[in-house]
Amino acid sequence: MERCLKTNLSRAILLGWADVNVTSEPSSQSDGAPLDTVSPDDMARRLRLALDVSKIGVFDADLETGHVTRDAVLMQIFGYDALPDEDAGDLLEKTLHPDDREQTWATINAGIASGEPFFNAFRIIRPDGEVRYIRSRSVTFQDDNGHKRLLGANWDVTEDIMLQQSLEQARALSETRYKALEGAWREIERRALHDQLTGLANRHALLHWLDSLPTLPDDTCPSRAILHIDLNRFKEINDTLGHRAGDAAIIYVAGLLEGLRHQDEWLARIGGDEFALMLSVGKRSGNAAVIAEDIIRVLEEPIPCEGHLCRCGVSIGLAHTSDAVDGRQALINAAIALSYAKAQKGSRAMVFTAELENRNRAIKQTADDILRGLENDAFIPFYQLQFDAKTLEVCGVETLARWQHPEHGILAPDRFLKIAEDIDVMWRIDRLLAEKASADFLRWRGEGLQVPRMSMNVSARRLLDPQLLAPFPTKNLPKGTFVFEMLESIFLDALDGEMSRAIDRIRKAGIAIEIDDFGTGHASVLGLTTLHPKRLKIDRALIAPLTRGERHRRLIAAIIEMGHALDIEIVAEGVETQAQIDLLRTMGCDVLQGYALARPMSAQNLAVFLQTRAVAVADAALRTESSPPAAE
């Protein structure tokens, strides 16, 4: 059987079959011998060696009788140790994978019918259950007996297939990871360029787009309008209804603005409650002011916020690009215009102009001058005396901030306070004034000048500063000698734990508490009883109309009566006429302060004022003592 298999395989090779690469070491007896001079037995021997080395199994099937002959290598490939008898049945049919059966037999039948060498690929299931991948080359021929036979070679390519599958899986995994990485990068890019709450472009995306604005062929920049939109009173929604309601309001407003945007225009959320709308070139930018009014009209309607209807209002700054103004500068200009629009009452749109630019430059210059003033120690305290309403004796002094400007002279807080707060240096000015005022106060007392107490304004932010008390030498001074005037706008009815602890620290340091500008903020009787201040200062806006009618007098009288009922002294500021002095004294006001009694003055002038006043009082007393008794 083995010899027959070899002979038929040799015949198949001579017929031109076996497209199989084999390598083996031929015998020395036939080295270099031409193929046509090699005997069939020698050819079979060489081929057998090549097949053994290549681990290729061979089969020979008589298509007339159905007998199949297989060599040992093929049997091992199919999972059998011994060579079965020739009539053991069709081994391929027993082991062929069910999923490959139809295609495999179709290929074999087609190959036999064609009479040409053919290739086949299929899977088998060995007796032990292992699946192997098989490749096959076969050819039909007619033997010496006239029988049609099928001769073929099978080889196991499972390792190659597994390697190929492993590589394919690695490639697929790599592609999956690459797609995931690409998706993650796109998401990062999206998050970097979009607002997470509204889905609109963010400031970074807007600036990138502004930098890429096209120009015309002659290098001119088409005029575009940009609207900087800011919601008014939005903080009140967060404070009263919570941040969920605030988020709902922002999303709703973004939807309204999106509805007003044209397809080729940019809308971005560039801040908490701020948006920017870049209009298209041409008619839209030319009608920017009208569009701004449309936005105001739309956003002044009630906004749904978590089951509530809120009204915000809106302020808009409007600016244009030009040959001299690029996109970024136009956005800055719109922000400048917005700041002036917000300074007005109600909803308003403001167009950026050269005048606004000059005013903004002046603010910038003032900010720079303030910083230089701090470096040069140019901020000094001025003092305004307070007088006992009954005796008109000096009972205290309020410390006021002044700026010794190198060009404009002595400036009051209205010239720098807001800008100093905007650039976050007011706390530095306050501390500097506190140190100087403390030194002046101790010097006056050392000189025997009668200044019973000194007061200073302090903001809510400064109250929470742990270093607030450092500039004040309160340890060896009588309790209440230093006084902090707290603005009523600190919102005394809602003192939180941190603020309450700060006030306790102040009181323990021997510093009294006064309420400044009463009548302009939020304080109520409940708030006053909670804080229990030493004094209450009636704002000058309530004192000014005191002599104009009975209604104003009744209001001031009620405040004085309320304060006394709570054991709180009443201070009236802004007293500017003798008539106001007389009325306030009649009403029972405790302390008077104003131009009618003394204007704000420097520390040196205040010392001179007190010395002169002391001399005048002494002279008056001496004249009284030396006067002759009245005639009976």
Helices and strands as residue ranges (DSSP letters): H 2-14, G 28-30, G 35-37, H 40-54, E 56-62, E 68-70, H 72-77, H 91-95, G 98-100, H 101-114, E 118-125, E 131-142, E 148-156, H 158-193, H 203-211, E 225-231, H 234-241, H 243-260, E 266-269, E 274-278, H 283-286, H 288-299, E 303-305, E 308-310, E 314-320, H 327-342, E 348-351, H 354-375, E 379-388, E 394-405, E 409-411, G 413-415, H 417-422, H 426-446, E 454-458, H 460-463, E 482-487, G 488-490, G 492-494, H 497-508, E 512-518, H 525-531, E 535-538, H 540-543, G 544-548, H 550-565, E 569-573, H 578-587, E 591-593, H 603-626
